[in-house]
Amino acid sequence: MFEKVLIANRGEIALRIHRACREMGIHTVAVHSTADADAMHVRLADESVCIGPPASKDSYLNVAAIITAATITDADAIHPGVGFLSENADFAEMVEEHGFAFVGPSPDHIRSMGDKIEAKRLAIELGLPVVPGSDGAITSDAEARQTAEGIGYPVLVKAAAGGGGKGMKVAEAPEELQETLDICRREALANFGNDALYMEKYLGQPRHIEIQVLGDGHGNVVHFGERDCSLQRRHQKILEEAPSPALDAASRDTIGKRVTDALKKINYRSAGTIEFLYEDGEFYFIEMNTRLQVEHPISEMICDIDLVREQLKIATESPLSLTQDQITYNGHAIECRINAENPVTFAPNPGRINEYHAPGGLGVRVDSALYSGYTVPPHYDSLVSKLIVHGANRNECLLRLRRSLEEYVIEGIETTVPLHQKLIADPQFLDGNYDIHWLEAWMAGNANENGG
């Protein structure tokens, strides 16, 4: 096992990785920007290295500074966490070229799954079901019109190198297509430096279902069931639950086996998530995230597994310690993403935490790097906490979640705790009756009721 791991990230995920390392007897190195000098993961790590000023491009995306930090601290491995460089194939390659283990997939897998057109081609080759759409990048407006007519309106135009909903727009009818293409190209070029687009059939009321996997790079792959991530605002996840209220055991086993069979063919390594749209009993591949997911804790809670610990073991080239028949599902888990934002307008609200008290009790887990006196910096993603609750069944989980949200004290900044309190009281949510469009319609309805 490694003696020392450098954590190339910040916030709650950096703290999450630190904890897993310390429980395995591994020393940790925290890297940080000047804005994060007082961050909790920096305080707790065995060593810390400042890698630049607040801007991400000068610190957490500064590959040379991170490699240098690993070199001067004599680290054995680098864990990229989520976001930042976690799905950067060139970074993974550079880590390995400098003699460090990369705690994640191979650079080739990151590269092939990072391009959505290549990922879809590979998914088809591996036998995964896909949304009907263009075979590759759309090369002209004429081809776009022909493709749209072939698959039928409405169509979804997407940036090939995209993510986070940028460069993505629906054309409901032929007369909307040209403007949609123009907007998506501009957004794709501005955000990703690549204006390549592709097109898919727009599904009306799908759920967003993802399958959590682990592979050891030796042909062994297992899955940990599904997560339902359908509650989204502007393609950003707000709340996730596992298992999905929409799936039964047979559907779960079928899609899980299909995913693991596919990834065995490419000797997939480390944690990963295959994401699908699910409608009328059918699954449609949309993308693969070749990293740990923000919402990984709900899979850990229902399967009693530490995914970060398993990642670290796999990075030492050890075979998987679990077989599929050893993985069981126990109860229900829900994660609320708590952001430093106004709960109505979603305007960012960084600042000083005057008072902090996390909820506790049986089945309650809080992944957060907040503490009283800490100042949430304005330079990064607004996620400041993940409240994860487990119960014997969905009803018990929801009751425990309601109690936990009532207990949560974060004073000094605005957070989205009130949003979650309202959300989990809604009858449709309580019935599990929602899709990927439901949350935005629900928020619009609430805004109208309040005169917004």
N, C-alpha and C positions, 0 to 999 in steps of 0.2 A: 504493500500500500504506500501511497505517497507520504512524504514527511511534511511537505509544505505546498499549499495551493494558493495561488493568487486569484482573487475574486475581481474580475474586470467589470464591475457594475456598482450600483449604488442603491440606497433605499431599502425597502423591505426585502427585496430578493437577495441583496448582498448579505443581509442579516440572516436570511433563511439558509443560504449556502454556508455561511460561517458556522451556524449551529450544527448543521449536519457534519461538517468537517471536525469540529471539536468533539462531537460524540464518537467519532471514529479515531480520535487521537491524532488528528492532522492539524498542524499549525497553519495559520492563515495570514495572508498579506492583503490588506485593504488598500486599494488605490482610490484617490479622491481628488476632486477639484478643490480650489480654494474656498468655494462656496459650501463644501461639505466637510470642512475640517472638524466640525463638531458632531458629525453624524454618528449614529449609534454603532454602525458596523466598523467605523474607524476607531471608536473608543474601545470596542471589544476585541478587535483583531490583535494578533501577536505583534504584527508590524504594520506600518502604514507608510505609503509613499504618495506625496502630492504630485499629480501628473499634469497640472495646468490650471488655467483660469476657469471661471464658471462655464463659459460656452462649451457645449458638448463637443463641438468639432475640435476644440483645443485641449480637451481632457479625455472624456470617456470614449471618444472616437479617434483619439490620437494613438495610432497603432505603435509608432516608434516609442512613445513614452511608456506604454504598457509593457512592451517587450523589454525595454530597458529596466523597468521596475522589477520584472520577473528575474532578470539577469542579476541585478545588484543584490536582490534578496535571496538568491539561490533557490528559487521556487522550482518545484518538480512539474507542476501543471498549472493551467489557467482555465478557470471556469468563467464563461462569458455571461451567465445569467440569462435574462430575457431583454429584448430590445438592444439598442446600441449595436455592438459588433457580433451579437449572438448568431446571426444568420449571414455573416459576411465570410464567404468562402475564401477570399484572399487573406483575411485575417487568420482563419483556421490553418491555412496552408503555411503562413508565415510563422505561426506558433510552433508548428511541427518542424519546420525547417530550422528553427533555432534550438531544437532539442527539448522542447517542452511538450508534455502531453496536452492535447486539447480535449476538455471534458465536454464532448458533443459529437455530432456525426462527422463523417469524413468530409473533407472539402468538396469532393465530387458530388456527394449527395446534397450538400447545402446548395451547391451551384445549380444542379439540375432541378431541384425543387423550388429554387428562388425565382426562376423565370416561369411565370404562370403558363405560358404556351408550352414550354418544354415539359413542365410538370404534368399538364393535361395529356400531352403525347405519351409520356412515360406511364401515366395512370392507365391509359387505354392499353398500352403494351403489357402492363402487369395484370390486366383483367379487372380493373376497377370500373364501376359504372360512372359515366360522366354526363354532364348537362349537354344536350344537343347544341352545337354551335360551330364556329369556324374551326377549320383544321389547324390553322396557325395564325400568324399575324395578318391582319387585313392590309393589303398592299395598295388599295385604291378605294375611292368613294364608290365607284361602280361595283367593285367586288363586295363592298359592304351592303349595298342595296340588294344585290343578288343573294347574298347570304341571309339577310334579314327576311327576304321573301321566301327563301327555302325553309327556314325554321319557324317562321310565323311571328307576327307581332303579338305582344310587346317583346322587345329585345333589350338585353343589357350589354352596353358597351363598356369595356374594362381596359385599363392600362396593363400592358403585358408585364411591366416591372413594378406594378402597383401594390398597394396595401393601405389599410386604414380608411378605405372608402374614397381615396383621392383618385381622380381620373376614372370615375365610375358613374354612369348615368343611364337612365332608362329612356328608351324611345318607344312611346306608346303606339305610334302610327308612322307611316312612310314620310309624311310631311315634317316630322320631328327629327328624322334621322340625321340630316346634314348638320343641323345646329348641334346635335348631341355629339357627333364625331368631332366637330371643331372644338367644342368645350373640353372634351376628354383629351384630345391631343394637346391642347394648351396646358391643362392641369398635369398631364403625364410628363410633359417636357419640363415644366417648372419644378415639379416635385421629385422626379426620378432621373432627369436628364435623358429620357428615352420616350419618344412619342408613339411607340408601337402600340397598337390596339388589337384586341380580339373581341369576339362577340359570342354571347350565349343566349339561349332562350330564357326569358324572364319568367320565373315561377311565381305564381300569385300568392300562395299562402304556405310557404315551406317553413319548416323548423331548421335551425342550425344545430346539427348533431356532429360531434367530433369523437374520434376514437383515440384513446391514449395508448401508446405502444412503447415498448423497450426492446431493443435488439442488441446483440453482443458483437456484431461484426463477423460472427462465425456461422451465420445461417440460422441462429436461434432468435425467434421473435415471439413476444407474448403481448397480449392486450389486457387492459384493465377496465373494459367496458366503455360506456359512453358518457359524455357530458352534454347537457342541453344548454346551449349558449344563445338561445333565440332572443333573449331580451337585450336589444341593442338600440343605441341612439347614434345615428349617423355612422353606422357600421362599427361602432365601438361597443364592446360588451359591458353591460351594467351589472348583471346578476347571472350566475350560472348554477345549475343543479345537476346532481348525479344520484341515481339514474334519471333518465328522461321520463316524464310522465306519459310520453307518447309511445314508448317502446315496450314490447314484452320480451320475455327471456329468449324466445326463439329468434326474434329479429336481432336481438343483441348478439347472440351466438353466431348467427349467420354472417352479419356484417363484420364482426370481430374476426372470424376465421378468414373471411375474404381479404381483409386488410393484412393480417399476419402472413397469409400465404403469399401475398404480393410482395411484402417487404423482405421475406426470406429469400426471394429470387435475387435481390440486389445486395444481400448481406448487410442490411441496415444496422447501424451502430448508434447506441445511446437512446435518449428519449426523443419522441417525436409524436406528432398528432396529425392524423388524417381528418380533414374537415369535409363534411357533406351537407348538402341541402336535402331535406327529407320531406316528401310530399306524397300523399296517397299510397303509403306503403313502399315507396321507392326511394333509394339513396342515389345521390348524384355528387360525385367528387367535385370539390371546388379548389382545394389547395392542400398542401402539406406544410406544417410548421416544423422545421428541423431544429427544434430546441425545446427547452422546458417552457411550459405555458404559464401565464399569470394564474390561471385557474386550476393548476395542477393539484392544489390541496384537497379539493373535493374528491378526486380519485384516490388520493392517499387515505382519506377518512373512511371511504366505504370499502377499500381493499386492504387496509392496515399495512401500507407499504410506504417506505421513504424513498421517493423517486430520485432525490438528489444523492442519497447514499448509493443507490443502484447505479446512477450515472458515474459516480466516482470509481466504483468497483469495475465497471465496464471499461473505463478509461485506462485501467491498468492491464487491459487485454484479458481480463478474467471472463470466463463464460457466465451466462446467466445463472443465477442461483435459484430461479423459479421456473417451473413448467406451467403450462396453461391450466392443467387440472388442479394445481395448487392455489390458484387465484380464485377467491370467493368474494361475493358481494354481500355486505352487511349494512342494512339500513339505508338511510338517505342523507345527503349532505347538500348544503347550499352555501354559496359564497356571495357576499355583497362587496362590491368594489366601492370603497369609501374614498371620494376625491375631495381635494381642497378646492371646492367650487360652490358657488351659490346654487342651492338645490332647485331653483326655478329657472334662472337664466343660464346656468352653467358657466358663468364668468369665473375665471380662476381667482382664487382668494388665498394667496400665500401669506405668510406672516408668522408671528410668534405664538407658540402654544402656551397659554397662561395656566391652563389646568388640563391634566390628562388622566383619565381612569378607564382602563379597558375592562370589558365585561369578562366574566369567568364562569366557572361551574362545569359540571359534567357535559362533555360533548361540545365545548366552546373553544375555539382556537382563534387567536388574533395574530396575523402576520403584519407587523407594523414596526417601523423604526422611529415612531414618535415618542416623545417624552416631554414632561413639563419643562418649559424654558427653551425648548428647541425652536428654531426658526425655520419654517418651511421655505426653501428658496424659490424664487420665481422662474428659474431657468430651465426646469425640467417638467416631465409629465406630472399631472396633478394627483395621481394615485398616491395616497398616503397610508392606506390601511386596507387589509382584506379581513373581513369578519367571516369566519367559516364555522358553520354549526352542523352538528351531526345528531341524528335521532334514529330510533328504531324503525320509524317509517316517516313518510312525508309529513303527515299531520303533526307528529311529535317534533319533527325538525322545525316546522313553521312556528309552532308555539314557543320553542326554545329560541328561535331567531327573533321573534317579537320581543321576548323578554330581554335578550341580549342587546338589541338596538335601544331599548329603553334605558339600559344601564350605561351605555357608551357615553362618556363625557370627553369632548374635545372642545375646549374653550379658547377663544382668541382668534379663531378663523371660522369661516363658514365651511360646512361640509355637506355632503349629500346624504347624511344619515336621515334627515326628514323625508327625503325622496323615497328611500327604501322602506321607511315606516308606512308611508301611504301605499306604496306599491304592493307590499305583502298583505295588505288588508283588502285589496280589490278582489271581488268574488270570482272574476274570470281567472286571475292568477291563482287563487286558492284552488280552483278546479283544474289547474294545469292546462287551461284552454287558451293558448297563445301561440303566435308564430313570430317570424322576424320583423313583421311590420306592426305588431300589436303595440309595442311600447311607445313608438312615436305617435300613433293614433291616440293612445291613452293620455300621453302628455299634452297633446293638442286639445283633447277634451277637457282636461283639468284646467288648462290655461283659459279656455273659453268660459268655464264655470266661474273662474276667479276674475273674469273681466280682462284677461290678458290679451 
